Amino acid sequence: MPLTLAATAAPTADELATIGDNLTHFNEADVGPADRQPLAVLLRDDAGPILGGLSGYTAWGWLYIQWLWLSEAQRGQGWSTRLLTAAEAEARHRACHGAYIDTFNPVALKVYQRAGYTPFGSLPDFPKGRTRTFLQKVL
């Protein structure tokens, strides 16, 4: 039977699950279980709406911070550092030894560096005119 390749901008949930599940099985056979667990830290006001937060996951002893967002009114008040500190504390509780994050925002880069993250790689013009910097921290 001939094989075909097809690029798509609209993969189905089942197609993505097939790729992800099979890669997970391969990696677990290669290096052991990831023990991947989602992690979020949420900032809310008394009424309950989310005014900021951090989301990511822990796996193989590392915390990956995928998103960190604050509403405009909460920026510049130290909430980013508090979100990072709370996520790192939970990661330590989960026996993680390191954390990593990436950004192309120069303000966020300074925040992460002040929080103890050090760059380990970069991609220039990602997006055009910016540099995406990858940072890590020993926990």
QUIVEN-V323447 format. One line per field, one symbol per residue. ss: DSSP state (~ for helix, > for strand, _ for the rest). burial: + if it has 16 or more other ideal C-beta (glycine too) atoms within 10 Angstrom, else -. Layout:
# QUIVEN-V323447
ss->???
burial->???
This chain:
# QUIVEN-V323447
ss->____________~~~~~~~~~~~~~~~~~~~_____>>>>>>>>_____>>>>>>>>>>__>>>>>>>>>_~~~____~~~~~~~~~~~~~~~____>>>>>>__~~~~~~~~~___>>>>>>>______>>>>>>>>_
burial->--------------------------------------+++-+--------++++++++--++++--+-+---+----++--++-+++-++----+--+-++++---++-++--+++--------------++-+++-+
